[in-house]
Amino acid sequence: MRGDDGHPLPGIARYYQETTERRLVITGPPGAGKTALSLELLLALMVLRPEGRVPMRVSLAQWNTSVPFEEFLAACVVKAGISEKKAAWIKEHRLLIPILPRRAAVAAPRHRAPWPR
């Protein structure tokens, strides 16, 4: 598969383009390259712009789940410097591809062993 410029797409972008649902979850242990891979996908999608859509990296840590996800995305677009009117239009036409990196989880609580050491 090639981009509009005729150059081959990076593997992650090609894989994403071939998925039916256009959803992709990147998993792996710390240091495996999940962030680098998601950035590679973001950059490739910025060039490719599938169906006229634009990728945007947004932090799930900032999402208040009582707010609909689409409203959260529109607020992220406004925060990036786009007018509320344009952000509403982008939301209405579903032109945003959210790239949602998962930051390191909160450290697990340390449990004391049930027996003495």
Phi, psi and omega in degrees: 000140182234152176284177180299335181275000179088351179279147178297143178283147172301153184308319183293321179291320178297315179299315179300316181297332183273351179285142182290315185275351184057041175233141183212132176243125179257120181237163177159167180288166177306136178083003183282345179105019181299316181294315179299319180294319179292325176291323176298318177296314179303311181296319179295319180290332176296323179282315186288318181048062181300132181053029180075008183276156183238131177281149177213130178276123180229150183266120177294337180297337181270353184278121172273113188295352174281349177262132177305142185303320180297324177292320177301315179298317179299320178295324177296321178296316178297317179298332179280357176108008179267144180296156179299323179297314179293322179298320178296320179294318178299317179296313182300322182266005177051053184263005181256134173254103181285130172254115190245087179290144177262118177283164179307134181291159176298139182305137179294144180296144179274124179259139176281143178297143181287358179235155178289152180272000000 
